[in-house]
């Protein structure tokens, strides 16, 4: 993924990355110099679980469809049936 420095030499962390690591405005990031570049990571490892009004909400990188076990099992079965039976 590529980002561009703006006029003030700032970068914007893309939404997909912010969502994956549950980053919010005001969160601290740790910048580390590496031999081949720069590493940027959350200063404190974040949990994908957050408390929103007394309800635990998971903000993982997996889409909600990944939690559908039935669909997960049916997809390969359907593909196999199509390949074998030509349906």
RODO-2510 file (C-alpha; in nm, 4 decimals, decimal comma):
residues 87
     n   res          X          Y          Z
     1     x     0,0000     0,0000     0,0000
     2     x     0,1377     0,3380    -0,0925
     3     x     0,0709     0,6725     0,0773
     4     x     0,1892     1,0229    -0,0132
     5     x     0,3263     1,2946     0,2130
     6     x     0,1145     1,6110     0,2056
     7     x     0,2509     1,9690     0,1967
     8     x     0,3160     1,9538     0,5720
     9     x     0,5044     1,6187     0,5397
    10     x     0,2188     1,4238     0,7010
    11     x     0,0722     1,0915     0,5963
    12     x    -0,2814     0,9614     0,6306
    13     x    -0,3160     0,6042     0,7547
    14     x    -0,5609     0,4373     0,5127
    15     x    -0,9006     0,3377     0,6517
    16     x    -0,8428    -0,0349     0,5928
    17     x    -0,5318    -0,0188     0,8135
    18     x    -0,7060     0,1933     1,0804
    19     x    -0,9932    -0,0568     1,0894
    20     x    -0,7644    -0,3597     1,1053
    21     x    -0,5771    -0,2246     1,4070
    22     x    -0,8790    -0,0455     1,5608
    23     x    -0,6950     0,2897     1,5442
    24     x    -0,8864     0,6019     1,6430
    25     x    -0,7971     0,9733     1,6417
    26     x    -0,5585     1,0444     1,9281
    27     x    -0,4072     0,6928     1,9378
    28     x    -0,0290     0,6853     1,9722
    29     x     0,1859     0,5214     1,7059
    30     x     0,5439     0,4044     1,7446
    31     x     0,7874     0,4908     1,4653
    32     x     1,0977     0,2717     1,4390
    33     x     1,3879     0,3130     1,1994
    34     x     1,4799    -0,0150     1,0291
    35     x     1,7811    -0,0830     0,8052
    36     x     1,5578    -0,0842     0,4975
    37     x     1,2899     0,1669     0,5948
    38     x     1,0490     0,2896     0,8598
    39     x     0,8118     0,0784     1,0691
    40     x     0,4932     0,2345     1,2060
    41     x     0,2902     0,0378     1,4599
    42     x     0,0406     0,1004     1,7395
    43     x     0,2255     0,2072     2,0556
    44     x     0,0194    -0,0364     2,2608
    45     x    -0,1139    -0,3556     2,1056
    46     x    -0,4871    -0,3062     2,0656
    47     x    -0,7557    -0,5623     2,1208
    48     x    -1,0142    -0,6132     1,8476
    49     x    -1,2762    -0,5973     2,1258
    50     x    -1,4119    -0,2617     2,2378
    51     x    -1,6813    -0,1783     2,4890
    52     x    -1,9553     0,0215     2,3216
    53     x    -2,2339     0,1053     2,5633
    54     x    -2,1833    -0,2106     2,7683
    55     x    -2,1695    -0,4375     2,4621
    56     x    -1,8452    -0,5961     2,3452
    57     x    -1,7945    -0,5237     1,9745
    58     x    -1,5341    -0,7046     1,7633
    59     x    -1,3549    -0,4860     1,5083
    60     x    -1,1384    -0,7548     1,3504
    61     x    -1,0045    -0,7560     0,9973
    62     x    -1,2398    -1,0391     0,9026
    63     x    -1,5640    -0,9421     0,7296
    64     x    -1,8897    -1,0504     0,8979
    65     x    -1,9347    -1,3150     0,6257
    66     x    -1,6267    -1,4932     0,7628
    67     x    -1,8211    -1,5647     1,0813
    68     x    -2,0947    -1,7517     0,8865
    69     x    -1,9801    -2,1096     0,9460
    70     x    -2,2574    -2,2555     0,7302
    71     x    -2,1545    -2,0479     0,4288
    72     x    -1,7892    -2,1320     0,4982
    73     x    -1,8670    -2,5050     0,4793
    74     x    -2,1150    -2,4825     0,1907
    75     x    -1,8872    -2,2918    -0,0499
    76     x    -1,6308    -2,5742    -0,1049
    77     x    -1,9113    -2,8324    -0,1152
    78     x    -2,0947    -2,6394    -0,3847
    79     x    -1,7750    -2,5952    -0,5848
    80     x    -1,6924    -2,9673    -0,5559
    81     x    -2,0460    -3,0636    -0,6621
    82     x    -2,0181    -2,8363    -0,9649
    83     x    -1,6798    -2,9811    -1,0627
    84     x    -1,7873    -3,3442    -1,0151
    85     x    -2,1440    -3,3305    -1,1405
    86     x    -2,1172    -3,0482    -1,3872
    87     x    -2,4146    -2,8770    -1,2187
***
